[in-house]
Amino acid sequence: MKKTASKITEVVIDIICDGCGASVVPDFQKAHRESLDNFNEFGVLCASYGYGSSQDGHTHKFDLCEKCFEKLTNTVTQLRLDNGLTD
Ligand SMILES: [Zn+2]
């Protein structure tokens, strides 16, 4: 005999860009997936600082849409140029 029960579970239903507030999930993905728990087609910027750093214990995590991530990569590219790095 199987015993059953109803359980409430939380699932990811959308992922919002921390840069601009737009969804990072295309509408057709939201319409055809039961959850977005495993959706990973977006940019993530994260950092975790440890003992001895000026930001000791601080962590940062930002989910970013394609456009905002491109702006970030352009900024990194400019930083590299400013610092004389060419590769
Ligand atoms: Zn964005």
PDB file of the backbone (N, CA, C, O) and the ligand in Angstrom, with CONECT records:
HET     ZN  A 101       1
ATOM      1  N   MET A   1       0.836  -1.177   0.000  1.00  0.00           N
ATOM      2  CA  MET A   1       0.000   0.000   0.000  1.00  0.00           C
ATOM      3  C   MET A   1       0.883   1.243   0.000  1.00  0.00           C
ATOM      4  O   MET A   1       1.858   1.327   0.747  1.00  0.00           O
ATOM      5  N   LYS A   2       0.539   2.177  -0.823  1.00  0.00           N
ATOM      6  CA  LYS A   2       1.262   3.442  -0.859  1.00  0.00           C
ATOM      7  C   LYS A   2       0.488   4.492  -0.084  1.00  0.00           C
ATOM      8  O   LYS A   2      -0.719   4.663  -0.256  1.00  0.00           O
ATOM      9  N   LYS A   3       1.201   5.172   0.752  1.00  0.00           N
ATOM     10  CA  LYS A   3       0.597   6.303   1.454  1.00  0.00           C
ATOM     11  C   LYS A   3       0.989   7.569   0.708  1.00  0.00           C
ATOM     12  O   LYS A   3       2.134   7.706   0.276  1.00  0.00           O
ATOM     13  N   THR A   4       0.092   8.451   0.561  1.00  0.00           N
ATOM     14  CA  THR A   4       0.376   9.683  -0.156  1.00  0.00           C
ATOM     15  C   THR A   4       0.071  10.889   0.719  1.00  0.00           C
ATOM     16  O   THR A   4      -0.711  10.823   1.667  1.00  0.00           O
ATOM     17  N   ALA A   5       0.705  11.972   0.370  1.00  0.00           N
ATOM     18  CA  ALA A   5       0.458  13.233   1.056  1.00  0.00           C
ATOM     19  C   ALA A   5       0.772  14.359   0.092  1.00  0.00           C
ATOM     20  O   ALA A   5       1.631  14.226  -0.779  1.00  0.00           O
ATOM     21  N   SER A   6       0.093  15.431   0.250  1.00  0.00           N
ATOM     22  CA  SER A   6       0.396  16.620  -0.537  1.00  0.00           C
ATOM     23  C   SER A   6       1.480  17.410   0.170  1.00  0.00           C
ATOM     24  O   SER A   6       1.405  17.665   1.373  1.00  0.00           O
ATOM     25  N   LYS A   7       2.486  17.792  -0.597  1.00  0.00           N
ATOM     26  CA  LYS A   7       3.560  18.593  -0.031  1.00  0.00           C
ATOM     27  C   LYS A   7       3.739  19.846  -0.861  1.00  0.00           C
ATOM     28  O   LYS A   7       3.578  19.843  -2.081  1.00  0.00           O
ATOM     29  N   ILE A   8       4.070  20.898  -0.175  1.00  0.00           N
ATOM     30  CA  ILE A   8       4.338  22.165  -0.857  1.00  0.00           C
ATOM     31  C   ILE A   8       5.844  22.251  -1.093  1.00  0.00           C
ATOM     32  O   ILE A   8       6.634  22.150  -0.155  1.00  0.00           O
ATOM     33  N   THR A   9       6.232  22.438  -2.348  1.00  0.00           N
ATOM     34  CA  THR A   9       7.648  22.612  -2.662  1.00  0.00           C
ATOM     35  C   THR A   9       7.842  23.938  -3.386  1.00  0.00           C
ATOM     36  O   THR A   9       6.966  24.386  -4.125  1.00  0.00           O
ATOM     37  N   GLU A  10       8.980  24.552  -3.171  1.00  0.00           N
ATOM     38  CA  GLU A  10       9.295  25.794  -3.861  1.00  0.00           C
ATOM     39  C   GLU A  10      10.120  25.494  -5.095  1.00  0.00           C
ATOM     40  O   GLU A  10      11.049  24.687  -5.054  1.00  0.00           O
ATOM     41  N   VAL A  11       9.778  26.142  -6.182  1.00  0.00           N
ATOM     42  CA  VAL A  11      10.542  26.016  -7.413  1.00  0.00           C
ATOM     43  C   VAL A  11      10.858  27.414  -7.929  1.00  0.00           C
ATOM     44  O   VAL A  11      10.134  28.371  -7.654  1.00  0.00           O
ATOM     45  N   VAL A  12      11.937  27.515  -8.671  1.00  0.00           N
ATOM     46  CA  VAL A  12      12.295  28.792  -9.283  1.00  0.00           C
ATOM     47  C   VAL A  12      11.361  29.026 -10.475  1.00  0.00           C
ATOM     48  O   VAL A  12      11.283  28.193 -11.377  1.00  0.00           O
ATOM     49  N   ILE A  13      10.653  30.162 -10.476  1.00  0.00           N
ATOM     50  CA  ILE A  13       9.726  30.459 -11.574  1.00  0.00           C
ATOM     51  C   ILE A  13      10.239  31.588 -12.464  1.00  0.00           C
ATOM     52  O   ILE A  13       9.706  31.802 -13.553  1.00  0.00           O
ATOM     53  N   ASP A  14      11.257  32.307 -12.022  1.00  0.00           N
ATOM     54  CA  ASP A  14      11.855  33.350 -12.855  1.00  0.00           C
ATOM     55  C   ASP A  14      13.203  33.730 -12.244  1.00  0.00           C
ATOM     56  O   ASP A  14      13.448  33.494 -11.061  1.00  0.00           O
ATOM     57  N   ILE A  15      14.053  34.307 -13.048  1.00  0.00           N
ATOM     58  CA  ILE A  15      15.357  34.783 -12.584  1.00  0.00           C
ATOM     59  C   ILE A  15      15.501  36.207 -13.111  1.00  0.00           C
ATOM     60  O   ILE A  15      15.436  36.448 -14.317  1.00  0.00           O
ATOM     61  N   ILE A  16      15.694  37.129 -12.201  1.00  0.00           N
ATOM     62  CA  ILE A  16      15.714  38.551 -12.542  1.00  0.00           C
ATOM     63  C   ILE A  16      17.147  39.067 -12.561  1.00  0.00           C
ATOM     64  O   ILE A  16      17.939  38.775 -11.665  1.00  0.00           O
ATOM     65  N   CYS A  17      17.463  39.832 -13.588  1.00  0.00           N
ATOM     66  CA  CYS A  17      18.788  40.427 -13.708  1.00  0.00           C
ATOM     67  C   CYS A  17      19.002  41.455 -12.592  1.00  0.00           C
ATOM     68  O   CYS A  17      18.176  42.343 -12.383  1.00  0.00           O
ATOM     69  N   ASP A  18      20.120  41.317 -11.885  1.00  0.00           N
ATOM     70  CA  ASP A  18      20.441  42.263 -10.819  1.00  0.00           C
ATOM     71  C   ASP A  18      20.902  43.608 -11.370  1.00  0.00           C
ATOM     72  O   ASP A  18      20.998  44.582 -10.623  1.00  0.00           O
ATOM     73  N   GLY A  19      21.188  43.670 -12.673  1.00  0.00           N
ATOM     74  CA  GLY A  19      21.637  44.918 -13.271  1.00  0.00           C
ATOM     75  C   GLY A  19      20.512  45.799 -13.764  1.00  0.00           C
ATOM     76  O   GLY A  19      20.544  47.010 -13.550  1.00  0.00           O
ATOM     77  N   CYS A  20      19.512  45.221 -14.423  1.00  0.00           N
ATOM     78  CA  CYS A  20      18.463  46.025 -15.057  1.00  0.00           C
ATOM     79  C   CYS A  20      17.046  45.648 -14.640  1.00  0.00           C
ATOM     80  O   CYS A  20      16.096  46.362 -14.962  1.00  0.00           O
ATOM     81  N   GLY A  21      16.897  44.547 -13.937  1.00  0.00           N
ATOM     82  CA  GLY A  21      15.567  44.163 -13.463  1.00  0.00           C
ATOM     83  C   GLY A  21      14.753  43.351 -14.441  1.00  0.00           C
ATOM     84  O   GLY A  21      13.612  42.996 -14.143  1.00  0.00           O
ATOM     85  N   ALA A  22      15.306  43.047 -15.596  1.00  0.00           N
ATOM     86  CA  ALA A  22      14.583  42.241 -16.589  1.00  0.00           C
ATOM     87  C   ALA A  22      14.777  40.754 -16.284  1.00  0.00           C
ATOM     88  O   ALA A  22      15.737  40.362 -15.621  1.00  0.00           O
ATOM     89  N   SER A  23      13.853  39.945 -16.777  1.00  0.00           N
ATOM     90  CA  SER A  23      14.009  38.501 -16.643  1.00  0.00           C
ATOM     91  C   SER A  23      15.156  38.036 -17.533  1.00  0.00           C
ATOM     92  O   SER A  23      15.328  38.535 -18.645  1.00  0.00           O
ATOM     93  N   VAL A  24      15.934  37.085 -17.044  1.00  0.00           N
ATOM     94  CA  VAL A  24      16.999  36.504 -17.862  1.00  0.00           C
ATOM     95  C   VAL A  24      16.498  35.280 -18.618  1.00  0.00           C
ATOM     96  O   VAL A  24      17.245  34.675 -19.387  1.00  0.00           O
ATOM     97  N   VAL A  25      15.240  34.913 -18.403  1.00  0.00           N
ATOM     98  CA  VAL A  25      14.684  33.693 -18.981  1.00  0.00           C
ATOM     99  C   VAL A  25      13.780  34.042 -20.162  1.00  0.00           C
ATOM    100  O   VAL A  25      12.827  34.805 -20.002  1.00  0.00           O
ATOM    101  N   PRO A  26      14.062  33.500 -21.335  1.00  0.00           N
ATOM    102  CA  PRO A  26      13.181  33.740 -22.479  1.00  0.00           C
ATOM    103  C   PRO A  26      11.749  33.259 -22.190  1.00  0.00           C
ATOM    104  O   PRO A  26      11.552  32.267 -21.488  1.00  0.00           O
ATOM    105  N   ASP A  27      10.759  33.968 -22.734  1.00  0.00           N
ATOM    106  CA  ASP A  27       9.351  33.639 -22.471  1.00  0.00           C
ATOM    107  C   ASP A  27       9.017  32.197 -22.819  1.00  0.00           C
ATOM    108  O   ASP A  27       8.264  31.551 -22.089  1.00  0.00           O
ATOM    109  N   PHE A  28       9.563  31.673 -23.926  1.00  0.00           N
ATOM    110  CA  PHE A  28       9.208  30.304 -24.305  1.00  0.00           C
ATOM    111  C   PHE A  28       9.739  29.285 -23.305  1.00  0.00           C
ATOM    112  O   PHE A  28       9.154  28.217 -23.130  1.00  0.00           O
ATOM    113  N   GLN A  29      10.860  29.621 -22.645  1.00  0.00           N
ATOM    114  CA  GLN A  29      11.382  28.730 -21.598  1.00  0.00           C
ATOM    115  C   GLN A  29      10.447  28.732 -20.391  1.00  0.00           C
ATOM    116  O   GLN A  29      10.171  27.685 -19.805  1.00  0.00           O
ATOM    117  N   LYS A  30       9.964  29.920 -20.027  1.00  0.00           N
ATOM    118  CA  LYS A  30       9.048  30.008 -18.885  1.00  0.00           C
ATOM    119  C   LYS A  30       7.752  29.267 -19.170  1.00  0.00           C
ATOM    120  O   LYS A  30       7.148  28.685 -18.269  1.00  0.00           O
ATOM    121  N   ALA A  31       7.325  29.292 -20.439  1.00  0.00           N
ATOM    122  CA  ALA A  31       6.061  28.650 -20.797  1.00  0.00           C
ATOM    123  C   ALA A  31       6.166  27.130 -20.850  1.00  0.00           C
ATOM    124  O   ALA A  31       5.167  26.442 -20.639  1.00  0.00           O
ATOM    125  N   HIS A  32       7.351  26.593 -21.127  1.00  0.00           N
ATOM    126  CA  HIS A  32       7.473  25.157 -21.345  1.00  0.00           C
ATOM    127  C   HIS A  32       8.207  24.401 -20.237  1.00  0.00           C
ATOM    128  O   HIS A  32       8.343  23.181 -20.328  1.00  0.00           O
ATOM    129  N   ARG A  33       8.667  25.064 -19.228  1.00  0.00           N
ATOM    130  CA  ARG A  33       9.360  24.379 -18.119  1.00  0.00           C
ATOM    131  C   ARG A  33       8.482  24.436 -16.875  1.00  0.00           C
ATOM    132  O   ARG A  33       7.829  25.445 -16.608  1.00  0.00           O
ATOM    133  N   GLU A  34       8.475  23.347 -16.123  1.00  0.00           N
ATOM    134  CA  GLU A  34       7.714  23.340 -14.877  1.00  0.00           C
ATOM    135  C   GLU A  34       8.435  24.133 -13.800  1.00  0.00           C
ATOM    136  O   GLU A  34       7.804  24.718 -12.919  1.00  0.00           O
ATOM    137  N   SER A  35       9.766  24.150 -13.876  1.00  0.00           N
ATOM    138  CA  SER A  35      10.529  24.983 -12.953  1.00  0.00           C
ATOM    139  C   SER A  35      11.808  25.412 -13.653  1.00  0.00           C
ATOM    140  O   SER A  35      12.211  24.836 -14.664  1.00  0.00           O
ATOM    141  N   LEU A  36      12.422  26.415 -13.103  1.00  0.00           N
ATOM    142  CA  LEU A  36      13.682  26.907 -13.658  1.00  0.00           C
ATOM    143  C   LEU A  36      14.832  26.592 -12.718  1.00  0.00           C
ATOM    144  O   LEU A  36      15.872  27.251 -12.760  1.00  0.00           O
ATOM    145  N   ASP A  37      14.650  25.582 -11.864  1.00  0.00           N
ATOM    146  CA  ASP A  37      15.677  25.225 -10.884  1.00  0.00           C
ATOM    147  C   ASP A  37      17.028  24.943 -11.540  1.00  0.00           C
ATOM    148  O   ASP A  37      18.069  25.273 -10.972  1.00  0.00           O
ATOM    149  N   ASN A  38      17.023  24.347 -12.709  1.00  0.00           N
ATOM    150  CA  ASN A  38      18.278  23.983 -13.375  1.00  0.00           C
ATOM    151  C   ASN A  38      18.617  24.897 -14.547  1.00  0.00           C
ATOM    152  O   ASN A  38      19.537  24.605 -15.311  1.00  0.00           O
ATOM    153  N   PHE A  39      17.888  25.995 -14.696  1.00  0.00           N
ATOM    154  CA  PHE A  39      18.171  26.926 -15.788  1.00  0.00           C
ATOM    155  C   PHE A  39      19.491  27.635 -15.492  1.00  0.00           C
ATOM    156  O   PHE A  39      19.646  28.224 -14.422  1.00  0.00           O
ATOM    157  N   ASN A  40      20.432  27.588 -16.411  1.00  0.00           N
ATOM    158  CA  ASN A  40      21.744  28.190 -16.150  1.00  0.00           C
ATOM    159  C   ASN A  40      22.286  28.957 -17.356  1.00  0.00           C
ATOM    160  O   ASN A  40      23.498  29.085 -17.528  1.00  0.00           O
ATOM    161  N   GLU A  41      21.373  29.465 -18.189  1.00  0.00           N
ATOM    162  CA  GLU A  41      21.801  30.170 -19.390  1.00  0.00           C
ATOM    163  C   GLU A  41      21.783  31.680 -19.154  1.00  0.00           C
ATOM    164  O   GLU A  41      21.068  32.417 -19.833  1.00  0.00           O
ATOM    165  N   PHE A  42      22.577  32.124 -18.186  1.00  0.00           N
ATOM    166  CA  PHE A  42      22.669  33.547 -17.885  1.00  0.00           C
ATOM    167  C   PHE A  42      24.011  33.797 -17.209  1.00  0.00           C
ATOM    168  O   PHE A  42      24.685  32.859 -16.784  1.00  0.00           O
ATOM    169  N   GLY A  43      24.394  35.069 -17.112  1.00  0.00           N
ATOM    170  CA  GLY A  43      25.671  35.408 -16.523  1.00  0.00           C
ATOM    171  C   GLY A  43      25.596  35.496 -15.008  1.00  0.00           C
ATOM    172  O   GLY A  43      24.577  35.894 -14.443  1.00  0.00           O
ATOM    173  N   VAL A  44      26.676  35.124 -14.369  1.00  0.00           N
ATOM    174  CA  VAL A  44      26.771  35.222 -12.909  1.00  0.00           C
ATOM    175  C   VAL A  44      28.118  35.855 -12.571  1.00  0.00           C
ATOM    176  O   VAL A  44      29.162  35.437 -13.073  1.00  0.00           O
ATOM    177  N   LEU A  45      28.072  36.852 -11.726  1.00  0.00           N
ATOM    178  CA  LEU A  45      29.285  37.451 -11.198  1.00  0.00           C
ATOM    179  C   LEU A  45      29.290  37.194  -9.702  1.00  0.00           C
ATOM    180  O   LEU A  45      28.378  37.614  -8.990  1.00  0.00           O
ATOM    181  N   CYS A  46      30.313  36.505  -9.227  1.00  0.00           N
ATOM    182  CA  CYS A  46      30.342  36.212  -7.792  1.00  0.00           C
ATOM    183  C   CYS A  46      31.764  36.355  -7.259  1.00  0.00           C
ATOM    184  O   CYS A  46      32.747  36.168  -7.975  1.00  0.00           O
ATOM    185  N   ALA A  47      31.831  36.690  -5.991  1.00  0.00           N
ATOM    186  CA  ALA A  47      33.112  36.814  -5.313  1.00  0.00           C
ATOM    187  C   ALA A  47      32.910  36.499  -3.842  1.00  0.00           C
ATOM    188  O   ALA A  47      31.860  36.783  -3.265  1.00  0.00           O
ATOM    189  N   SER A  48      33.934  35.908  -3.249  1.00  0.00           N
ATOM    190  CA  SER A  48      33.907  35.609  -1.827  1.00  0.00           C
ATOM    191  C   SER A  48      35.296  35.907  -1.278  1.00  0.00           C
ATOM    192  O   SER A  48      36.288  35.320  -1.713  1.00  0.00           O
ATOM    193  N   TYR A  49      35.354  36.824  -0.319  1.00  0.00           N
ATOM    194  CA  TYR A  49      36.650  37.264   0.197  1.00  0.00           C
ATOM    195  C   TYR A  49      36.916  36.671   1.561  1.00  0.00           C
ATOM    196  O   TYR A  49      36.019  36.556   2.397  1.00  0.00           O
ATOM    197  N   GLY A  50      38.154  36.300   1.768  1.00  0.00           N
ATOM    198  CA  GLY A  50      38.525  35.658   3.018  1.00  0.00           C
ATOM    199  C   GLY A  50      39.415  36.515   3.888  1.00  0.00           C
ATOM    200  O   GLY A  50      39.623  37.704   3.648  1.00  0.00           O
ATOM    201  N   TYR A  51      39.930  35.858   4.910  1.00  0.00           N
ATOM    202  CA  TYR A  51      40.761  36.511   5.916  1.00  0.00           C
ATOM    203  C   TYR A  51      41.948  37.230   5.272  1.00  0.00           C
ATOM    204  O   TYR A  51      42.620  36.685   4.396  1.00  0.00           O
ATOM    205  N   GLY A  52      42.189  38.444   5.716  1.00  0.00           N
ATOM    206  CA  GLY A  52      43.333  39.207   5.240  1.00  0.00           C
ATOM    207  C   GLY A  52      43.012  40.147   4.095  1.00  0.00           C
ATOM    208  O   GLY A  52      43.811  41.027   3.778  1.00  0.00           O
ATOM    209  N   SER A  53      41.862  39.978   3.472  1.00  0.00           N
ATOM    210  CA  SER A  53      41.509  40.891   2.390  1.00  0.00           C
ATOM    211  C   SER A  53      40.782  42.098   2.982  1.00  0.00           C
ATOM    212  O   SER A  53      40.291  42.049   4.110  1.00  0.00           O
ATOM    213  N   SER A  54      40.720  43.182   2.204  1.00  0.00           N
ATOM    214  CA  SER A  54      40.034  44.374   2.691  1.00  0.00           C
ATOM    215  C   SER A  54      38.524  44.158   2.789  1.00  0.00           C
ATOM    216  O   SER A  54      37.829  44.926   3.454  1.00  0.00           O
ATOM    217  N   GLN A  55      38.019  43.120   2.132  1.00  0.00           N
ATOM    218  CA  GLN A  55      36.573  42.816   2.195  1.00  0.00           C
ATOM    219  C   GLN A  55      36.336  41.494   2.929  1.00  0.00           C
ATOM    220  O   GLN A  55      35.431  40.734   2.585  1.00  0.00           O
ATOM    221  N   ASP A  56      37.142  41.238   3.919  1.00  0.00           N
ATOM    222  CA  ASP A  56      37.104  39.987   4.683  1.00  0.00           C
ATOM    223  C   ASP A  56      35.664  39.590   5.043  1.00  0.00           C
ATOM    224  O   ASP A  56      34.937  40.340   5.695  1.00  0.00           O
ATOM    225  N   GLY A  57      35.289  38.417   4.606  1.00  0.00           N
ATOM    226  CA  GLY A  57      33.967  37.882   4.956  1.00  0.00           C
ATOM    227  C   GLY A  57      32.843  38.310   4.040  1.00  0.00           C
ATOM    228  O   GLY A  57      31.728  37.805   4.169  1.00  0.00           O
ATOM    229  N   HIS A  58      33.092  39.209   3.133  1.00  0.00           N
ATOM    230  CA  HIS A  58      32.028  39.667   2.232  1.00  0.00           C
ATOM    231  C   HIS A  58      31.886  38.738   1.037  1.00  0.00           C
ATOM    232  O   HIS A  58      32.873  38.234   0.503  1.00  0.00           O
ATOM    233  N   THR A  59      30.664  38.524   0.634  1.00  0.00           N
ATOM    234  CA  THR A  59      30.403  37.775  -0.588  1.00  0.00           C
ATOM    235  C   THR A  59      29.492  38.610  -1.474  1.00  0.00           C
ATOM    236  O   THR A  59      28.670  39.386  -0.988  1.00  0.00           O
ATOM    237  N   HIS A  60      29.648  38.441  -2.760  1.00  0.00           N
ATOM    238  CA  HIS A  60      28.815  39.129  -3.745  1.00  0.00           C
ATOM    239  C   HIS A  60      28.347  38.103  -4.758  1.00  0.00           C
ATOM    240  O   HIS A  60      29.121  37.241  -5.175  1.00  0.00           O
ATOM    241  N   LYS A  61      27.089  38.188  -5.157  1.00  0.00           N
ATOM    242  CA  LYS A  61      26.593  37.319  -6.211  1.00  0.00           C
ATOM    243  C   LYS A  61      25.519  38.081  -6.985  1.00  0.00           C
ATOM    244  O   LYS A  61      24.522  38.530  -6.421  1.00  0.00           O
ATOM    245  N   PHE A  62      25.749  38.211  -8.281  1.00  0.00           N
ATOM    246  CA  PHE A  62      24.819  38.926  -9.140  1.00  0.00           C
ATOM    247  C   PHE A  62      24.437  38.039 -10.322  1.00  0.00           C
ATOM    248  O   PHE A  62      25.303  37.486 -11.001  1.00  0.00           O
ATOM    249  N   ASP A  63      23.140  37.910 -10.557  1.00  0.00           N
ATOM    250  CA  ASP A  63      22.638  37.245 -11.761  1.00  0.00           C
ATOM    251  C   ASP A  63      22.446  38.320 -12.820  1.00  0.00           C
ATOM    252  O   ASP A  63      21.878  39.375 -12.539  1.00  0.00           O
ATOM    253  N   LEU A  64      22.918  38.058 -14.039  1.00  0.00           N
ATOM    254  CA  LEU A  64      22.915  39.109 -15.057  1.00  0.00           C
ATOM    255  C   LEU A  64      22.356  38.612 -16.380  1.00  0.00           C
ATOM    256  O   LEU A  64      22.629  37.488 -16.800  1.00  0.00           O
ATOM    257  N   CYS A  65      21.566  39.464 -17.033  1.00  0.00           N
ATOM    258  CA  CYS A  65      21.068  39.151 -18.367  1.00  0.00           C
ATOM    259  C   CYS A  65      22.218  39.279 -19.374  1.00  0.00           C
ATOM    260  O   CYS A  65      23.308  39.742 -19.040  1.00  0.00           O
ATOM    261  N   GLU A  66      21.950  38.865 -20.589  1.00  0.00           N
ATOM    262  CA  GLU A  66      22.996  38.877 -21.610  1.00  0.00           C
ATOM    263  C   GLU A  66      23.526  40.279 -21.865  1.00  0.00           C
ATOM    264  O   GLU A  66      24.734  40.472 -22.004  1.00  0.00           O
ATOM    265  N   LYS A  67      22.620  41.269 -21.928  1.00  0.00           N
ATOM    266  CA  LYS A  67      23.050  42.643 -22.215  1.00  0.00           C
ATOM    267  C   LYS A  67      23.906  43.206 -21.083  1.00  0.00           C
ATOM    268  O   LYS A  67      24.939  43.823 -21.341  1.00  0.00           O
ATOM    269  N   CYS A  68      23.495  43.005 -19.850  1.00  0.00           N
ATOM    270  CA  CYS A  68      24.263  43.523 -18.711  1.00  0.00           C
ATOM    271  C   CYS A  68      25.595  42.794 -18.587  1.00  0.00           C
ATOM    272  O   CYS A  68      26.610  43.398 -18.240  1.00  0.00           O
ATOM    273  N   PHE A  69      25.590  41.486 -18.872  1.00  0.00           N
ATOM    274  CA  PHE A  69      26.852  40.753 -18.803  1.00  0.00           C
ATOM    275  C   PHE A  69      27.814  41.245 -19.871  1.00  0.00           C
ATOM    276  O   PHE A  69      29.020  41.321 -19.638  1.00  0.00           O
ATOM    277  N   GLU A  70      27.285  41.578 -21.043  1.00  0.00           N
ATOM    278  CA  GLU A  70      28.133  42.118 -22.108  1.00  0.00           C
ATOM    279  C   GLU A  70      28.746  43.453 -21.677  1.00  0.00           C
ATOM    280  O   GLU A  70      29.919  43.712 -21.946  1.00  0.00           O
ATOM    281  N   LYS A  71      27.953  44.302 -21.006  1.00  0.00           N
ATOM    282  CA  LYS A  71      28.492  45.572 -20.498  1.00  0.00           C
ATOM    283  C   LYS A  71      29.620  45.307 -19.506  1.00  0.00           C
ATOM    284  O   LYS A  71      30.630  46.011 -19.499  1.00  0.00           O
ATOM    285  N   LEU A  72      29.442  44.295 -18.676  1.00  0.00           N
ATOM    286  CA  LEU A  72      30.474  43.940 -17.698  1.00  0.00           C
ATOM    287  C   LEU A  72      31.744  43.448 -18.387  1.00  0.00           C
ATOM    288  O   LEU A  72      32.848  43.832 -18.001  1.00  0.00           O
ATOM    289  N   THR A  73      31.594  42.609 -19.393  1.00  0.00           N
ATOM    290  CA  THR A  73      32.782  42.115 -20.102  1.00  0.00           C
ATOM    291  C   THR A  73      33.480  43.256 -20.840  1.00  0.00           C
ATOM    292  O   THR A  73      34.707  43.276 -20.937  1.00  0.00           O
ATOM    293  N   ASN A  74      32.694  44.209 -21.362  1.00  0.00           N
ATOM    294  CA  ASN A  74      33.307  45.375 -22.006  1.00  0.00           C
ATOM    295  C   ASN A  74      34.106  46.192 -20.996  1.00  0.00           C
ATOM    296  O   ASN A  74      35.174  46.712 -21.321  1.00  0.00           O
ATOM    297  N   THR A  75      33.594  46.306 -19.777  1.00  0.00           N
ATOM    298  CA  THR A  75      34.311  47.024 -18.722  1.00  0.00           C
ATOM    299  C   THR A  75      35.616  46.319 -18.382  1.00  0.00           C
ATOM    300  O   THR A  75      36.644  46.973 -18.209  1.00  0.00           O
ATOM    301  N   VAL A  76      35.587  45.012 -18.285  1.00  0.00           N
ATOM    302  CA  VAL A  76      36.802  44.241 -17.994  1.00  0.00           C
ATOM    303  C   VAL A  76      37.802  44.395 -19.134  1.00  0.00           C
ATOM    304  O   VAL A  76      39.002  44.541 -18.903  1.00  0.00           O
ATOM    305  N   THR A  77      37.300  44.361 -20.360  1.00  0.00           N
ATOM    306  CA  THR A  77      38.179  44.552 -21.516  1.00  0.00           C
ATOM    307  C   THR A  77      38.847  45.919 -21.445  1.00  0.00           C
ATOM    308  O   THR A  77      40.041  46.041 -21.717  1.00  0.00           O
ATOM    309  N   GLN A  78      38.076  46.956 -21.078  1.00  0.00           N
ATOM    310  CA  GLN A  78      38.640  48.296 -20.969  1.00  0.00           C
ATOM    311  C   GLN A  78      39.667  48.366 -19.839  1.00  0.00           C
ATOM    312  O   GLN A  78      40.707  49.009 -19.986  1.00  0.00           O
ATOM    313  N   LEU A  79      39.383  47.710 -18.719  1.00  0.00           N
ATOM    314  CA  LEU A  79      40.348  47.667 -17.611  1.00  0.00           C
ATOM    315  C   LEU A  79      41.659  47.044 -18.062  1.00  0.00           C
ATOM    316  O   LEU A  79      42.739  47.522 -17.714  1.00  0.00           O
ATOM    317  N   ARG A  80      41.556  45.983 -18.834  1.00  0.00           N
ATOM    318  CA  ARG A  80      42.756  45.306 -19.327  1.00  0.00           C
ATOM    319  C   ARG A  80      43.559  46.239 -20.229  1.00  0.00           C
ATOM    320  O   ARG A  80      44.784  46.313 -20.131  1.00  0.00           O
ATOM    321  N   LEU A  81      42.858  46.946 -21.104  1.00  0.00           N
ATOM    322  CA  LEU A  81      43.532  47.904 -21.979  1.00  0.00           C
ATOM    323  C   LEU A  81      44.188  49.011 -21.170  1.00  0.00           C
ATOM    324  O   LEU A  81      45.329  49.390 -21.435  1.00  0.00           O
ATOM    325  N   ASP A  82      43.453  49.537 -20.167  1.00  0.00           N
ATOM    326  CA  ASP A  82      43.979  50.602 -19.312  1.00  0.00           C
ATOM    327  C   ASP A  82      45.231  50.161 -18.570  1.00  0.00           C
ATOM    328  O   ASP A  82      46.105  50.975 -18.272  1.00  0.00           O
ATOM    329  N   ASN A  83      45.312  48.880 -18.275  1.00  0.00           N
ATOM    330  CA  ASN A  83      46.460  48.348 -17.528  1.00  0.00           C
ATOM    331  C   ASN A  83      47.526  47.737 -18.431  1.00  0.00           C
ATOM    332  O   ASN A  83      48.462  47.090 -17.962  1.00  0.00           O
ATOM    333  N   GLY A  84      47.368  47.955 -19.730  1.00  0.00           N
ATOM    334  CA  GLY A  84      48.406  47.516 -20.658  1.00  0.00           C
ATOM    335  C   GLY A  84      48.406  46.042 -20.979  1.00  0.00           C
ATOM    336  O   GLY A  84      49.378  45.530 -21.534  1.00  0.00           O
ATOM    337  N   LEU A  85      47.335  45.348 -20.640  1.00  0.00           N
ATOM    338  CA  LEU A  85      47.240  43.921 -20.967  1.00  0.00           C
ATOM    339  C   LEU A  85      46.641  43.776 -22.353  1.00  0.00           C
ATOM    340  O   LEU A  85      45.638  44.415 -22.672  1.00  0.00           O
ATOM    341  N   THR A  86      47.241  42.955 -23.161  1.00  0.00           N
ATOM    342  CA  THR A  86      46.780  42.858 -24.544  1.00  0.00           C
ATOM    343  C   THR A  86      46.178  41.507 -24.895  1.00  0.00           C
ATOM    344  O   THR A  86      45.478  41.401 -25.902  1.00  0.00           O
ATOM    345  N   ASP A  87      46.420  40.487 -24.116  1.00  0.00           N
ATOM    346  CA  ASP A  87      45.883  39.145 -24.451  1.00  0.00           C
ATOM    347  C   ASP A  87      44.549  38.905 -23.781  1.00  0.00           C
ATOM    348  O   ASP A  87      43.957  37.839 -23.949  1.00  0.00           O
TER     349      ASP A  87
HETATM  350 ZN    ZN A 101      20.241  43.125 -17.254  1.00  0.00          ZN2+
END
